Amino acid sequence: MCWLVWPGLLMFGGVPEVARRGVHVPQPIPGNRADPAGWPSVIEDFLTDLAARGYSPATLRARRQALATFAGWALDRGLDGPATVSRPVLVRYQRWLFHYRKTDGEPLSFRSQNARLLPIRALFAWAVKNGYLAANPASDLELPKVEQRLPKAALSAAEAEQVLAVPDTSTVAGLRDRVMVEVLYCTGIRRAELANLNVRDLDLSRGTLLVRQGKGRKDRYVPIHQRCQAWLGRYLAEARPKLVAEPDDGTLFLTVDGTRFSLDRLTQLVRDLVKTSGVAKDGACHLFRHTLATVMLEGGADIRYVQAMLGHAELSTTQIYAQVSIRALQAVHAATHPAATDPRHRRATHDDPSGGAAGGVRVAPLFF
C-alpha cells in the first residue's frame, strides 16, 4: 500500500483525496491497520491520548510526521510494530538521521535530528506505561547535543520601513498586506498567531491585541501603537468588508477567497515583500519577530517586557536576542576599551590605519 502526502493532495492506497484549501489532511501512518500491535494502531492511540491531554494541533502534526517517517523506515527493514524494535535498531535510526541528506545536499541539523527522535522516545515511554510493551528500548537513548545558534539577522528600523512601503495600499489586497506586516512589526507575534486573529481580538480604543491560545496554549495581551491602530482601523473600514464571504466567522485577515490564510501562504507573501523591497536580508514572518525583539532591546526595554511581548515561557529564550542587540555592547566597548579611550594606546604606528594624527599627517612606520 503506497502513501504519499503532497500539498492539498493525499494519496493513500492509490486513491486521491483532495483537501479544501486551508484544511489539514492528517498524514497517514504506514503499516497494517488491522494489526492492533502494528505501527498505525499504536501511533494513532498515542496521538489520540496526547490530544485528550490538551496537546496542540501543531505538536500533534509534528509528532505524527516524525513517527510516520520512523515507521516507514522500520517497515523497510521488516519491523512491523513497536514490539519489534530494540535499542540497537534505534541507534541505527539515529545514525541514519545523522547521515541523511536533504534535497539540497545539506545534512539535518542536530536540532532537527532531536525533533525527530524526541517523539519516538515519547512513544515508547507511553507504550510501556499503557501495556503495549514490557520494556522501553528508548529509555537510555542519548539524544544529539543541540547547537546553540543566534537568530537570523534582524531588520534595522529603516529596513523595516522599506518593506512596509512595498504594498500598494490603494488596492484591497495591498492594504491588507501592509496592515499584516505592520501588525507583525508592531507586536512580534508568530505567523500562526497572526493567521488565527479574529476581529474580536482587537481593542483599538485601548490599543491592545489579544493573542488567543498562542504557543503553549496560552492567551496574552500585547500592545499596539497608534500607527498600527490607524492602519488596522483603515483595513477594517475599507478592505475587510470587500474580502469577507458569508457566513463571516470573524477571521481578521482574509485571502481574496474570503478564507483564513494558511501558514505557508503567509510565509510566501511576506518573503516576497521582503525580497521586492531590496533589503539584503532573507526572511519572512519570523524576521519581524526578531526585529521587534532587537529594536526594543536596543531602545532600552527591560528584557522581561520583551519576554511578555513575545510570549516566551522561559527568559533564557528571550536572552538570545540580547546577544543580537549589539548596539549597547558597542557603546560600552567604545567607552571602556583602552584602544578607543586612551590616546597613549592610539599612537601612530603601522597598526593605526588613520596615521594617528589629525589632518592625515603620516608618521613613518617603525622597523625592528
Buried (B, 14 or more C-beta within 10 A) or exposed (E): EEBEBEEBEBBBEEEEEEEEEBEEBEBBBBBBBEEEBBBBBBBBBBBEEBEEEEBBEEBBBBBBBBBBBBBBBBBEEEBBBBBBBEBEBBEBBBEEBEEEEEEEEEEBEBEBBBBBBBBBBBBBBBBBEEEBBEEBBBEEBEEBEEEEEEBEBBBBEEBBEBBBEBBEBEEBBBBBBBBBBBBBBBBBBBBBBBBBBBBEBBEBEEBBBBBBBBBEEEEBEBBBEEEBBBBBEBBBEEBBEEBBEEEEEEBBBBBEEBBBBBBEBBBEBBBEBBBEBEBEBEBBBBBBBBBBBBBBBBEEBEBEEBBBBBBBEEEEEBBBBBEBBEEEEEEEEEEEEEEEEEEEEBEBEEEBEEEBEEEEEEEEEEEE
